[in-house]
Amino acid sequence: MLTQLRERYQEVAATGYQIIIIAPSNRSFLEQFDEAFGPYPFPIYGDPDRALYREMGHVSMAKTKLLLTAGKALLKGGSKTFLPSDEKQQNLVKKAMKTHDIYIQGGSWLFNEQGEVIWSHIDTAPEDHATIDQLLEQMK
């Protein structure tokens, strides 16, 4: 999703909306992430305690469900289905798998200028992200 947002950043910016990413990580990890996967034309902030995630209704996926999903992907396409080919990126993903809540599900939120939620999508599974086209449609 972040790669897609980066690739289509100009389309989103043209709507007048700003992209702000909140990740369930601390500043140190986010700096490593930006070094491995970045740069990004929008800010990425950390919520290491996941307080904002919980307040907004995001939940952690059941570990068994995520492990079954990962197992199916592994059987279907090998580790390349969830591990990047770049070694630096791969090491960071492996580190995250050991040190982060990889079960927490994200989402997409649109706010008006008064800070009121005008649209949201809370992911129920890793493949359940709102698409950039869905976001752009809501921004019209």
A tleap script that builds the chain and sets N, CA, C and O, in Angstrom:
source leaprc.protein.ff14SB
mol = sequence {
  NMET LEU THR GLN LEU ARG GLU ARG TYR GLN
  GLU VAL ALA ALA THR GLY TYR GLN ILE ILE
  ILE ILE ALA PRO SER ASN ARG SER PHE LEU
  GLU GLN PHE ASP GLU ALA PHE GLY PRO TYR
  PRO PHE PRO ILE TYR GLY ASP PRO ASP ARG
  ALA LEU TYR ARG GLU MET GLY HIE VAL SER
  MET ALA LYS THR LYS LEU LEU LEU THR ALA
  GLY LYS ALA LEU LEU LYS GLY GLY SER LYS
  THR PHE LEU PRO SER ASP GLU LYS GLN GLN
  ASN LEU VAL LYS LYS ALA MET LYS THR HIE
  ASP ILE TYR ILE GLN GLY GLY SER TRP LEU
  PHE ASN GLU GLN GLY GLU VAL ILE TRP SER
  HIE ILE ASP THR ALA PRO GLU ASP HIE ALA
  THR ILE ASP GLN LEU LEU GLU GLN MET CLYS
}
set mol.1.N position { 0.824 -1.197 0.000 }
set mol.1.CA position { 0.000 0.000 0.000 }
set mol.1.C position { 0.870 1.263 0.000 }
set mol.1.O position { 0.574 2.220 -0.717 }
set mol.2.N position { 1.933 1.267 0.797 }
set mol.2.CA position { 2.794 2.449 0.838 }
set mol.2.C position { 3.456 2.702 -0.507 }
set mol.2.O position { 3.599 3.848 -0.931 }
set mol.3.N position { 3.858 1.634 -1.172 }
set mol.3.CA position { 4.471 1.784 -2.500 }
set mol.3.C position { 3.464 2.385 -3.467 }
set mol.3.O position { 3.807 3.274 -4.247 }
set mol.4.N position { 2.224 1.908 -3.422 }
set mol.4.CA position { 1.182 2.443 -4.301 }
set mol.4.C position { 0.896 3.907 -3.995 }
set mol.4.O position { 0.708 4.711 -4.908 }
set mol.5.N position { 0.863 4.252 -2.715 }
set mol.5.CA position { 0.652 5.656 -2.354 }
set mol.5.C position { 1.795 6.525 -2.856 }
set mol.5.O position { 1.577 7.646 -3.316 }
set mol.6.N position { 3.004 6.008 -2.764 }
set mol.6.CA position { 4.162 6.766 -3.258 }
set mol.6.C position { 4.056 6.935 -4.770 }
set mol.6.O position { 4.267 8.033 -5.286 }
set mol.7.N position { 3.734 5.863 -5.480 }
set mol.7.CA position { 3.655 5.914 -6.940 }
set mol.7.C position { 2.543 6.839 -7.429 }
set mol.7.O position { 2.660 7.441 -8.497 }
set mol.8.N position { 1.477 6.951 -6.662 }
set mol.8.CA position { 0.332 7.755 -7.108 }
set mol.8.C position { 0.136 9.004 -6.241 }
set mol.8.O position { -0.954 9.571 -6.168 }
set mol.9.N position { 1.212 9.403 -5.599 }
set mol.9.CA position { 1.164 10.539 -4.681 }
set mol.9.C position { 0.625 11.803 -5.350 }
set mol.9.O position { -0.190 12.513 -4.761 }
set mol.10.N position { 1.065 12.086 -6.553 }
set mol.10.CA position { 0.631 13.314 -7.237 }
set mol.10.C position { -0.878 13.323 -7.470 }
set mol.10.O position { -1.513 14.373 -7.367 }
set mol.11.N position { -1.452 12.175 -7.781 }
set mol.11.CA position { -2.910 12.092 -7.966 }
set mol.11.C position { -3.637 12.430 -6.669 }
set mol.11.O position { -4.621 13.171 -6.674 }
set mol.12.N position { -3.148 11.884 -5.565 }
set mol.12.CA position { -3.772 12.155 -4.272 }
set mol.12.C position { -3.576 13.621 -3.898 }
set mol.12.O position { -4.523 14.283 -3.473 }
set mol.13.N position { -2.368 14.129 -4.051 }
set mol.13.CA position { -2.084 15.523 -3.697 }
set mol.13.C position { -2.946 16.485 -4.520 }
set mol.13.O position { -3.334 17.545 -4.028 }
set mol.14.N position { -3.242 16.127 -5.751 }
set mol.14.CA position { -4.055 16.985 -6.615 }
set mol.14.C position { -5.485 17.143 -6.086 }
set mol.14.O position { -6.179 18.087 -6.463 }
set mol.15.N position { -5.929 16.231 -5.221 }
set mol.15.CA position { -7.277 16.333 -4.650 }
set mol.15.C position { -7.330 17.337 -3.507 }
set mol.15.O position { -8.413 17.737 -3.081 }
set mol.16.N position { -6.159 17.748 -3.006 }
set mol.16.CA position { -6.110 18.646 -1.861 }
set mol.16.C position { -5.941 17.920 -0.536 }
set mol.16.O position { -5.733 18.554 0.499 }
set mol.17.N position { -6.028 16.615 -0.560 }
set mol.17.CA position { -5.812 15.835 0.656 }
set mol.17.C position { -4.326 15.665 0.918 }
set mol.17.O position { -3.511 15.716 -0.003 }
set mol.18.N position { -3.984 15.463 2.179 }
set mol.18.CA position { -2.610 15.166 2.578 }
set mol.18.C position { -2.553 13.709 3.009 }
set mol.18.O position { -3.503 13.182 3.588 }
set mol.19.N position { -1.444 13.074 2.725 }
set mol.19.CA position { -1.230 11.698 3.181 }
set mol.19.C position { -0.361 11.761 4.432 }
set mol.19.O position { 0.700 12.385 4.445 }
set mol.20.N position { -0.832 11.108 5.466 }
set mol.20.CA position { -0.062 10.949 6.694 }
set mol.20.C position { -0.183 9.485 7.083 }
set mol.20.O position { -1.289 8.952 7.175 }
set mol.21.N position { 0.934 8.844 7.307 }
set mol.21.CA position { 0.950 7.430 7.668 }
set mol.21.C position { 1.261 7.305 9.153 }
set mol.21.O position { 2.178 7.946 9.665 }
set mol.22.N position { 0.484 6.470 9.834 }
set mol.22.CA position { 0.750 6.125 11.224 }
set mol.22.C position { 1.074 4.634 11.226 }
set mol.22.O position { 0.267 3.819 10.777 }
set mol.23.N position { 2.239 4.283 11.725 }
set mol.23.CA position { 2.675 2.891 11.749 }
set mol.23.C position { 2.874 2.433 13.192 }
set mol.23.O position { 3.267 3.232 14.042 }
set mol.24.N position { 2.607 1.156 13.480 }
set mol.24.CA position { 2.760 0.665 14.849 }
set mol.24.C position { 4.215 0.357 15.193 }
set mol.24.O position { 4.541 -0.751 15.619 }
set mol.25.N position { 5.077 1.340 15.004 }
set mol.25.CA position { 6.519 1.160 15.207 }
set mol.25.C position { 7.105 2.383 15.894 }
set mol.25.O position { 6.488 3.447 15.940 }
set mol.26.N position { 8.313 2.207 16.430 }
set mol.26.CA position { 8.991 3.340 17.045 }
set mol.26.C position { 9.824 4.089 16.004 }
set mol.26.O position { 10.016 3.616 14.884 }
set mol.27.N position { 10.307 5.256 16.392 }
set mol.27.CA position { 11.048 6.141 15.479 }
set mol.27.C position { 12.279 5.441 14.890 }
set mol.27.O position { 12.547 5.564 13.695 }
set mol.28.N position { 13.012 4.723 15.707 }
set mol.28.CA position { 14.225 4.051 15.241 }
set mol.28.C position { 13.915 3.056 14.124 }
set mol.28.O position { 14.613 3.016 13.111 }
set mol.29.N position { 12.876 2.262 14.310 }
set mol.29.CA position { 12.511 1.288 13.279 }
set mol.29.C position { 12.029 1.997 12.015 }
set mol.29.O position { 12.345 1.573 10.903 }
set mol.30.N position { 11.268 3.073 12.185 }
set mol.30.CA position { 10.766 3.809 11.018 }
set mol.30.C position { 11.904 4.430 10.220 }
set mol.30.O position { 11.833 4.509 8.993 }
set mol.31.N position { 12.949 4.871 10.907 }
set mol.31.CA position { 14.120 5.399 10.198 }
set mol.31.C position { 14.794 4.294 9.387 }
set mol.31.O position { 15.215 4.522 8.253 }
set mol.32.N position { 14.895 3.110 9.962 }
set mol.32.CA position { 15.456 1.972 9.241 }
set mol.32.C position { 14.564 1.595 8.049 }
set mol.32.O position { 15.055 1.263 6.970 }
set mol.33.N position { 13.261 1.653 8.267 }
set mol.33.CA position { 12.303 1.348 7.204 }
set mol.33.C position { 12.461 2.332 6.047 }
set mol.33.O position { 12.508 1.935 4.883 }
set mol.34.N position { 12.543 3.610 6.378 }
set mol.34.CA position { 12.684 4.632 5.341 }
set mol.34.C position { 13.997 4.453 4.580 }
set mol.34.O position { 14.049 4.651 3.366 }
set mol.35.N position { 15.041 4.082 5.290 }
set mol.35.CA position { 16.332 3.857 4.646 }
set mol.35.C position { 16.275 2.656 3.696 }
set mol.35.O position { 16.890 2.682 2.631 }
set mol.36.N position { 15.545 1.612 4.072 }
set mol.36.CA position { 15.469 0.395 3.261 }
set mol.36.C position { 14.445 0.501 2.140 }
set mol.36.O position { 14.691 0.026 1.031 }
set mol.37.N position { 13.297 1.119 2.416 }
set mol.37.CA position { 12.195 1.125 1.452 }
set mol.37.C position { 11.894 2.496 0.861 }
set mol.37.O position { 11.212 2.594 -0.160 }
set mol.38.N position { 12.396 3.556 1.492 }
set mol.38.CA position { 12.041 4.918 1.103 }
set mol.38.C position { 12.844 5.414 -0.068 }
set mol.38.O position { 13.509 4.643 -0.759 }
set mol.39.N position { 12.774 6.715 -0.285 }
set mol.39.CA position { 12.054 7.713 0.507 }
set mol.39.C position { 10.572 7.779 0.115 }
set mol.39.O position { 10.154 7.276 -0.927 }
set mol.40.N position { 9.811 8.414 0.989 }
set mol.40.CA position { 8.386 8.632 0.753 }
set mol.40.C position { 8.105 10.125 0.743 }
set mol.40.O position { 8.722 10.871 1.503 }
set mol.41.N position { 7.191 10.573 -0.100 }
set mol.41.CA position { 6.890 12.017 -0.186 }
set mol.41.C position { 5.873 12.483 0.862 }
set mol.41.O position { 5.312 13.572 0.743 }
set mol.42.N position { 5.642 11.666 1.874 }
set mol.42.CA position { 4.693 11.996 2.939 }
set mol.42.C position { 5.286 11.519 4.264 }
set mol.42.O position { 6.129 10.621 4.286 }
set mol.43.N position { 4.844 12.121 5.362 }
set mol.43.CA position { 5.400 11.734 6.662 }
set mol.43.C position { 4.862 10.387 7.145 }
set mol.43.O position { 3.715 10.023 6.884 }
set mol.44.N position { 5.724 9.662 7.854 }
set mol.44.CA position { 5.335 8.404 8.506 }
set mol.44.C position { 5.647 8.579 9.992 }
set mol.44.O position { 6.799 8.769 10.383 }
set mol.45.N position { 4.602 8.511 10.806 }
set mol.45.CA position { 4.735 8.682 12.248 }
set mol.45.C position { 4.557 7.337 12.948 }
set mol.45.O position { 3.902 6.435 12.426 }
set mol.46.N position { 5.139 7.218 14.116 }
set mol.46.CA position { 5.049 5.980 14.872 }
set mol.46.C position { 4.011 6.021 15.976 }
set mol.46.O position { 3.777 7.056 16.598 }
set mol.47.N position { 3.399 4.877 16.202 }
set mol.47.CA position { 2.470 4.648 17.303 }
set mol.47.C position { 2.873 3.309 17.935 }
set mol.47.O position { 2.123 2.335 17.862 }
set mol.48.N position { 4.073 3.264 18.561 }
set mol.48.CA position { 4.604 1.989 19.036 }
set mol.48.C position { 3.729 1.284 20.075 }
set mol.48.O position { 3.760 0.058 20.174 }
set mol.49.N position { 2.961 2.032 20.837 }
set mol.49.CA position { 2.071 1.415 21.823 }
set mol.49.C position { 0.717 1.037 21.227 }
set mol.49.O position { -0.110 0.408 21.887 }
set mol.50.N position { 0.503 1.427 19.973 }
set mol.50.CA position { -0.729 1.155 19.235 }
set mol.50.C position { -1.970 1.775 19.898 }
set mol.50.O position { -3.088 1.287 19.729 }
set mol.51.N position { -1.751 2.845 20.644 }
set mol.51.CA position { -2.857 3.525 21.329 }
set mol.51.C position { -3.843 4.113 20.320 }
set mol.51.O position { -5.054 3.953 20.470 }
set mol.52.N position { -3.328 4.792 19.297 }
set mol.52.CA position { -4.201 5.375 18.273 }
set mol.52.C position { -4.904 4.276 17.487 }
set mol.52.O position { -6.094 4.382 17.191 }
set mol.53.N position { -4.171 3.227 17.153 }
set mol.53.CA position { -4.779 2.095 16.448 }
set mol.53.C position { -5.991 1.577 17.218 }
set mol.53.O position { -7.072 1.413 16.651 }
set mol.54.N position { -5.805 1.323 18.506 }
set mol.54.CA position { -6.898 0.780 19.319 }
set mol.54.C position { -8.049 1.775 19.437 }
set mol.54.O position { -9.218 1.405 19.336 }
set mol.55.N position { -7.698 3.051 19.654 }
set mol.55.CA position { -8.736 4.077 19.800 }
set mol.55.C position { -9.612 4.179 18.552 }
set mol.55.O position { -10.804 4.476 18.638 }
set mol.56.N position { -9.007 3.929 17.402 }
set mol.56.CA position { -9.752 4.053 16.146 }
set mol.56.C position { -10.413 2.743 15.721 }
set mol.56.O position { -11.019 2.672 14.651 }
set mol.57.N position { -10.300 1.715 16.548 }
set mol.57.CA position { -11.020 0.481 16.277 }
set mol.57.C position { -10.253 -0.601 15.534 }
set mol.57.O position { -10.838 -1.601 15.117 }
set mol.58.N position { -8.960 -0.414 15.366 }
set mol.58.CA position { -8.158 -1.429 14.692 }
set mol.58.C position { -7.880 -2.582 15.653 }
set mol.58.O position { -7.729 -2.377 16.858 }
set mol.59.N position { -7.817 -3.777 15.113 }
set mol.59.CA position { -7.601 -4.962 15.950 }
set mol.59.C position { -6.453 -5.791 15.394 }
set mol.59.O position { -6.054 -5.646 14.239 }
set mol.60.N position { -5.945 -6.645 16.235 }
set mol.60.CA position { -4.935 -7.595 15.802 }
set mol.60.C position { -5.647 -8.832 15.266 }
set mol.60.O position { -6.588 -9.343 15.873 }
set mol.61.N position { -5.180 -9.290 14.129 }
set mol.61.CA position { -5.731 -10.489 13.506 }
set mol.61.C position { -5.345 -11.698 14.359 }
set mol.61.O position { -4.269 -11.716 14.956 }
set mol.62.N position { -6.199 -12.685 14.418 }
set mol.62.CA position { -5.877 -13.908 15.147 }
set mol.62.C position { -4.590 -14.508 14.570 }
set mol.62.O position { -4.446 -14.635 13.354 }
set mol.63.N position { -3.666 -14.872 15.449 }
set mol.63.CA position { -2.381 -15.397 14.999 }
set mol.63.C position { -2.548 -16.625 14.115 }
set mol.63.O position { -1.829 -16.782 13.128 }
set mol.64.N position { -3.486 -17.494 14.461 }
set mol.64.CA position { -3.678 -18.708 13.653 }
set mol.64.C position { -4.134 -18.355 12.241 }
set mol.64.O position { -3.691 -18.973 11.273 }
set mol.65.N position { -5.015 -17.366 12.120 }
set mol.65.CA position { -5.497 -16.959 10.797 }
set mol.65.C position { -4.355 -16.391 9.959 }
set mol.65.O position { -4.224 -16.717 8.779 }
set mol.66.N position { -3.528 -15.536 10.572 }
set mol.66.CA position { -2.414 -14.952 9.837 }
set mol.66.C position { -1.395 -16.020 9.453 }
set mol.66.O position { -0.874 -16.007 8.337 }
set mol.67.N position { -1.110 -16.941 10.365 }
set mol.67.CA position { -0.155 -18.008 10.068 }
set mol.67.C position { -0.680 -18.918 8.950 }
set mol.67.O position { 0.094 -19.362 8.102 }
set mol.68.N position { -1.979 -19.195 8.943 }
set mol.68.CA position { -2.570 -19.990 7.861 }
set mol.68.C position { -2.465 -19.252 6.523 }
set mol.68.O position { -2.146 -19.854 5.497 }
set mol.69.N position { -2.737 -17.945 6.546 }
set mol.69.CA position { -2.622 -17.126 5.336 }
set mol.69.C position { -1.187 -17.129 4.827 }
set mol.69.O position { -0.949 -17.290 3.630 }
set mol.70.N position { -0.221 -16.948 5.744 }
set mol.70.CA position { 1.196 -16.951 5.360 }
set mol.70.C position { 1.608 -18.330 4.853 }
set mol.70.O position { 2.370 -18.443 3.893 }
set mol.71.N position { 1.104 -19.374 5.500 }
set mol.71.CA position { 1.419 -20.740 5.070 }
set mol.71.C position { 0.933 -21.032 3.669 }
set mol.71.O position { 1.645 -21.635 2.866 }
set mol.72.N position { -0.293 -20.599 3.374 }
set mol.72.CA position { -0.839 -20.780 2.015 }
set mol.72.C position { 0.007 -20.037 0.989 }
set mol.72.O position { 0.317 -20.570 -0.077 }
set mol.73.N position { 0.378 -18.802 1.319 }
set mol.73.CA position { 1.207 -18.005 0.400 }
set mol.73.C position { 2.564 -18.662 0.201 }
set mol.73.O position { 3.100 -18.666 -0.908 }
set mol.74.N position { 3.117 -19.214 1.267 }
set mol.74.CA position { 4.413 -19.879 1.190 }
set mol.74.C position { 4.341 -21.112 0.285 }
set mol.74.O position { 5.226 -21.345 -0.538 }
set mol.75.N position { 3.283 -21.889 0.451 }
set mol.75.CA position { 3.106 -23.079 -0.389 }
set mol.75.C position { 2.877 -22.715 -1.854 }
set mol.75.O position { 3.338 -23.407 -2.762 }
set mol.76.N position { 2.164 -21.628 -2.062 }
set mol.76.CA position { 1.822 -21.195 -3.413 }
set mol.76.C position { 3.003 -20.581 -4.158 }
set mol.76.O position { 3.231 -20.890 -5.328 }
set mol.77.N position { 3.755 -19.710 -3.480 }
set mol.77.CA position { 4.802 -18.987 -4.190 }
set mol.77.C position { 6.132 -18.900 -3.484 }
set mol.77.O position { 7.030 -18.203 -3.956 }
set mol.78.N position { 6.287 -19.583 -2.373 }
set mol.78.CA position { 7.544 -19.520 -1.637 }
set mol.78.C position { 7.654 -18.240 -0.831 }
set mol.78.O position { 6.723 -17.436 -0.784 }
set mol.79.N position { 8.798 -18.064 -0.201 }
set mol.79.CA position { 8.996 -16.908 0.682 }
set mol.79.C position { 8.972 -15.584 -0.062 }
set mol.79.O position { 8.777 -14.535 0.551 }
set mol.80.N position { 9.170 -15.618 -1.392 }
set mol.80.CA position { 9.158 -14.375 -2.166 }
set mol.80.C position { 7.801 -13.691 -2.141 }
set mol.80.O position { 7.694 -12.514 -2.485 }
set mol.81.N position { 6.747 -14.426 -1.732 }
set mol.81.CA position { 5.424 -13.822 -1.670 }
set mol.81.C position { 5.290 -12.828 -0.534 }
set mol.81.O position { 4.428 -11.950 -0.583 }
set mol.82.N position { 6.140 -12.948 0.511 }
set mol.82.CA position { 6.071 -11.982 1.593 }
set mol.82.C position { 7.427 -11.448 2.033 }
set mol.82.O position { 7.498 -10.599 2.922 }
set mol.83.N position { 8.490 -11.928 1.431 }
set mol.83.CA position { 9.816 -11.384 1.715 }
set mol.83.C position { 10.368 -10.705 0.471 }
set mol.83.O position { 10.411 -11.315 -0.597 }
set mol.84.N position { 10.791 -9.450 0.593 }
set mol.84.CA position { 11.365 -8.752 -0.567 }
set mol.84.C position { 12.654 -9.429 -1.029 }
set mol.84.O position { 13.302 -10.133 -0.255 }
set mol.85.N position { 13.017 -9.216 -2.275 }
set mol.85.CA position { 14.253 -9.806 -2.798 }
set mol.85.C position { 15.490 -9.019 -2.346 }
set mol.85.O position { 16.572 -9.592 -2.218 }
set mol.86.N position { 15.338 -7.723 -2.108 }
set mol.86.CA position { 16.445 -6.894 -1.633 }
set mol.86.C position { 16.853 -7.349 -0.231 }
set mol.86.O position { 16.009 -7.454 0.658 }
set mol.87.N position { 18.143 -7.618 -0.034 }
set mol.87.CA position { 18.623 -8.166 1.236 }
set mol.87.C position { 18.373 -7.237 2.422 }
set mol.87.O position { 17.971 -7.695 3.492 }
set mol.88.N position { 18.607 -5.947 2.244 }
set mol.88.CA position { 18.389 -4.981 3.326 }
set mol.88.C position { 16.910 -4.949 3.724 }
set mol.88.O position { 16.576 -4.934 4.909 }
set mol.89.N position { 16.037 -4.938 2.724 }
set mol.89.CA position { 14.605 -4.948 2.983 }
set mol.89.C position { 14.184 -6.265 3.646 }
set mol.89.O position { 13.388 -6.275 4.585 }
set mol.90.N position { 14.725 -7.352 3.149 }
set mol.90.CA position { 14.409 -8.676 3.684 }
set mol.90.C position { 14.792 -8.776 5.161 }
set mol.90.O position { 14.022 -9.293 5.970 }
set mol.91.N position { 15.980 -8.281 5.509 }
set mol.91.CA position { 16.421 -8.312 6.903 }
set mol.91.C position { 15.512 -7.478 7.798 }
set mol.91.O position { 15.228 -7.866 8.931 }
set mol.92.N position { 15.062 -6.347 7.299 }
set mol.92.CA position { 14.176 -5.492 8.085 }
set mol.92.C position { 12.814 -6.160 8.290 }
set mol.92.O position { 12.241 -6.077 9.376 }
set mol.93.N position { 12.297 -6.818 7.258 }
set mol.93.CA position { 11.022 -7.525 7.382 }
set mol.93.C position { 11.155 -8.664 8.397 }
set mol.93.O position { 10.268 -8.867 9.227 }
set mol.94.N position { 12.241 -9.390 8.329 }
set mol.94.CA position { 12.466 -10.481 9.288 }
set mol.94.C position { 12.554 -9.933 10.714 }
set mol.94.O position { 12.018 -10.531 11.647 }
set mol.95.N position { 13.226 -8.801 10.878 }
set mol.95.CA position { 13.327 -8.163 12.199 }
set mol.95.C position { 11.934 -7.781 12.702 }
set mol.95.O position { 11.603 -8.003 13.867 }
set mol.96.N position { 11.129 -7.210 11.821 }
set mol.96.CA position { 9.773 -6.813 12.204 }
set mol.96.C position { 8.945 -8.028 12.616 }
set mol.96.O position { 8.149 -7.953 13.553 }
set mol.97.N position { 9.130 -9.131 11.924 }
set mol.97.CA position { 8.381 -10.341 12.249 }
set mol.97.C position { 8.719 -10.856 13.646 }
set mol.97.O position { 7.901 -11.522 14.282 }
set mol.98.N position { 9.916 -10.549 14.116 }
set mol.98.CA position { 10.348 -10.997 15.443 }
set mol.98.C position { 10.046 -9.985 16.535 }
set mol.98.O position { 9.870 -10.368 17.691 }
set mol.99.N position { 9.981 -8.701 16.196 }
set mol.99.CA position { 9.916 -7.665 17.233 }
set mol.99.C position { 8.651 -6.815 17.225 }
set mol.99.O position { 8.457 -6.010 18.136 }
set mol.100.N position { 7.789 -6.967 16.232 }
set mol.100.CA position { 6.614 -6.099 16.121 }
set mol.100.C position { 5.322 -6.906 16.127 }
set mol.100.O position { 5.320 -8.114 15.891 }
set mol.101.N position { 4.234 -6.215 16.400 }
set mol.101.CA position { 2.909 -6.821 16.315 }
set mol.101.C position { 2.523 -6.856 14.843 }
set mol.101.O position { 1.889 -5.933 14.333 }
set mol.102.N position { 2.912 -7.928 14.172 }
set mol.102.CA position { 2.619 -8.039 12.742 }
set mol.102.C position { 1.181 -8.482 12.498 }
set mol.102.O position { 0.747 -8.614 11.354 }
set mol.103.N position { 0.450 -8.709 13.585 }
set mol.103.CA position { -0.933 -9.155 13.467 }
set mol.103.C position { -1.918 -7.991 13.422 }
set mol.103.O position { -3.069 -8.164 13.020 }
set mol.104.N position { -1.465 -6.795 13.838 }
set mol.104.CA position { -2.377 -5.650 13.876 }
set mol.104.C position { -2.734 -5.238 12.453 }
set mol.104.O position { -1.878 -5.184 11.570 }
set mol.105.N position { -3.986 -4.955 12.256 }
set mol.105.CA position { -4.470 -4.594 10.928 }
set mol.105.C position { -4.601 -3.079 10.825 }
set mol.105.O position { -5.031 -2.418 11.771 }
set mol.106.N position { -4.235 -2.548 9.698 }
set mol.106.CA position { -4.273 -1.108 9.466 }
set mol.106.C position { -5.603 -0.662 8.894 }
set mol.106.O position { -6.633 -1.307 9.085 }
set mol.107.N position { -5.559 0.438 8.198 }
set mol.107.CA position { -6.759 0.969 7.589 }
set mol.107.C position { -6.482 2.292 6.914 }
set mol.107.O position { -5.352 2.780 6.905 }
set mol.108.N position { -7.514 2.859 6.356 }
set mol.108.CA position { -7.425 4.146 5.672 }
set mol.108.C position { -8.532 5.040 6.208 }
set mol.108.O position { -9.671 4.609 6.388 }
set mol.109.N position { -8.178 6.281 6.454 }
set mol.109.CA position { -9.120 7.244 7.020 }
set mol.109.C position { -9.029 8.550 6.242 }
set mol.109.O position { -7.937 8.994 5.887 }
set mol.110.N position { -10.170 9.159 5.982 }
set mol.110.CA position { -10.214 10.491 5.392 }
set mol.110.C position { -10.893 11.424 6.393 }
set mol.110.O position { -11.954 11.120 6.938 }
set mol.111.N position { -10.254 12.555 6.616 }
set mol.111.CA position { -10.773 13.560 7.546 }
set mol.111.C position { -11.022 14.855 6.782 }
set mol.111.O position { -10.321 15.154 5.815 }
set mol.112.N position { -12.018 15.620 7.214 }
set mol.112.CA position { -12.220 16.937 6.623 }
set mol.112.C position { -11.320 17.944 7.346 }
set mol.112.O position { -10.558 17.577 8.240 }
set mol.113.N position { -11.416 19.198 6.956 }
set mol.113.CA position { -10.543 20.225 7.530 }
set mol.113.C position { -10.807 20.472 9.010 }
set mol.113.O position { -9.958 21.036 9.700 }
set mol.114.N position { -11.970 20.060 9.506 }
set mol.114.CA position { -12.286 20.209 10.924 }
set mol.114.C position { -11.826 18.990 11.734 }
set mol.114.O position { -12.036 18.940 12.945 }
set mol.115.N position { -11.205 18.016 11.078 }
set mol.115.CA position { -10.720 16.822 11.762 }
set mol.115.C position { -11.775 15.752 11.967 }
set mol.115.O position { -11.568 14.805 12.726 }
set mol.116.N position { -12.913 15.902 11.290 }
set mol.116.CA position { -13.989 14.918 11.413 }
set mol.116.C position { -13.785 13.807 10.381 }
set mol.116.O position { -13.399 14.065 9.241 }
set mol.117.N position { -14.047 12.584 10.797 }
set mol.117.CA position { -13.933 11.438 9.891 }
set mol.117.C position { -15.051 11.517 8.857 }
set mol.117.O position { -16.228 11.595 9.208 }
set mol.118.N position { -14.674 11.495 7.586 }
set mol.118.CA position { -15.687 11.497 6.528 }
set mol.118.C position { -15.746 10.155 5.784 }
set mol.118.O position { -16.693 9.893 5.043 }
set mol.119.N position { -14.733 9.315 5.986 }
set mol.119.CA position { -14.726 7.973 5.395 }
set mol.119.C position { -13.622 7.166 6.054 }
set mol.119.O position { -12.567 7.700 6.397 }
set mol.120.N position { -13.874 5.876 6.227 }
set mol.120.CA position { -12.824 5.018 6.769 }
set mol.120.C position { -12.992 3.584 6.275 }
set mol.120.O position { -14.083 3.145 5.910 }
set mol.121.N position { -11.892 2.890 6.280 }
set mol.121.CA position { -11.867 1.456 5.958 }
set mol.121.C position { -10.856 0.815 6.901 }
set mol.121.O position { -9.666 1.123 6.845 }
set mol.122.N position { -11.334 -0.082 7.772 }
set mol.122.CA position { -10.444 -0.810 8.669 }
set mol.122.C position { -10.202 -2.179 8.058 }
set mol.122.O position { -11.144 -2.929 7.801 }
set mol.123.N position { -8.939 -2.499 7.826 }
set mol.123.CA position { -8.579 -3.778 7.218 }
set mol.123.C position { -8.960 -4.928 8.157 }
set mol.123.O position { -8.816 -4.832 9.376 }
set mol.124.N position { -9.446 -6.006 7.558 }
set mol.124.CA position { -9.775 -7.204 8.334 }
set mol.124.C position { -8.743 -8.303 8.127 }
set mol.124.O position { -8.733 -9.295 8.855 }
set mol.125.N position { -7.872 -8.129 7.132 }
set mol.125.CA position { -6.830 -9.103 6.807 }
set mol.125.C position { -5.754 -8.369 6.016 }
set mol.125.O position { -6.001 -7.277 5.506 }
set mol.126.N position { -4.555 -8.960 5.909 }
set mol.126.CA position { -3.477 -8.279 5.182 }
set mol.126.C position { -3.828 -7.903 3.742 }
set mol.126.O position { -3.321 -6.906 3.228 }
set mol.127.N position { -4.675 -8.675 3.093 }
set mol.127.CA position { -5.036 -8.376 1.703 }
set mol.127.C position { -6.263 -7.474 1.590 }
set mol.127.O position { -6.743 -7.222 0.485 }
set mol.128.N position { -6.768 -6.990 2.707 }
set mol.128.CA position { -8.006 -6.207 2.721 }
set mol.128.C position { -7.768 -4.706 2.802 }
set mol.128.O position { -8.514 -4.007 3.487 }
set mol.129.N position { -6.754 -4.196 2.125 }
set mol.129.CA position { -6.515 -2.748 2.110 }
set mol.129.C position { -7.498 -2.058 1.162 }
set mol.129.O position { -7.907 -2.635 0.156 }
set mol.130.N position { -7.867 -0.833 1.488 }
set mol.130.CA position { -8.585 -0.010 0.516 }
set mol.130.C position { -7.606 0.282 -0.616 }
set mol.130.O position { -6.416 0.480 -0.372 }
set mol.131.N position { -8.091 0.309 -1.828 }
set mol.131.CA position { -7.210 0.587 -2.962 }
set mol.131.C position { -7.052 2.096 -3.131 }
set mol.131.O position { -7.841 2.880 -2.604 }
set mol.132.N position { -6.040 2.478 -3.860 }
set mol.132.CA position { -5.836 3.902 -4.146 }
set mol.132.C position { -7.033 4.434 -4.936 }
set mol.132.O position { -7.476 5.559 -4.705 }
set mol.133.N position { -7.553 3.641 -5.856 }
set mol.133.CA position { -8.732 4.078 -6.624 }
set mol.133.C position { -9.927 4.310 -5.710 }
set mol.133.O position { -10.674 5.268 -5.907 }
set mol.134.N position { -10.123 3.441 -4.704 }
set mol.134.CA position { -11.213 3.650 -3.749 }
set mol.134.C position { -11.011 4.953 -2.971 }
set mol.134.O position { -11.955 5.717 -2.768 }
set mol.135.N position { -9.775 5.194 -2.542 }
set mol.135.CA position { -9.487 6.434 -1.822 }
set mol.135.C position { -9.758 7.658 -2.694 }
set mol.135.O position { -10.399 8.616 -2.261 }
set mol.136.N position { -9.259 7.608 -3.927 }
set mol.136.CA position { -9.460 8.741 -4.841 }
set mol.136.C position { -10.942 8.982 -5.106 }
set mol.136.O position { -11.376 10.130 -5.203 }
set mol.137.N position { -11.707 7.927 -5.220 }
set mol.137.CA position { -13.158 8.059 -5.437 }
set mol.137.C position { -13.814 8.775 -4.243 }
set mol.137.O position { -14.685 9.626 -4.422 }
set mol.138.N position { -13.391 8.425 -3.051 }
set mol.138.CA position { -13.948 9.055 -1.848 }
set mol.138.C position { -13.501 10.517 -1.700 }
set mol.138.O position { -14.180 11.317 -1.057 }
set mol.139.N position { -12.369 10.850 -2.294 }
set mol.139.CA position { -11.831 12.203 -2.190 }
set mol.139.C position { -12.528 13.177 -3.144 }
set mol.139.O position { -12.348 14.389 -3.026 }
set mol.140.N position { -13.304 12.670 -4.064 }
set mol.140.CA position { -14.001 13.552 -5.026 }
set mol.140.C position { -15.091 14.354 -4.348 }
set mol.140.O position { -15.775 15.142 -5.002 }
savepdb mol mol.pdb
quit
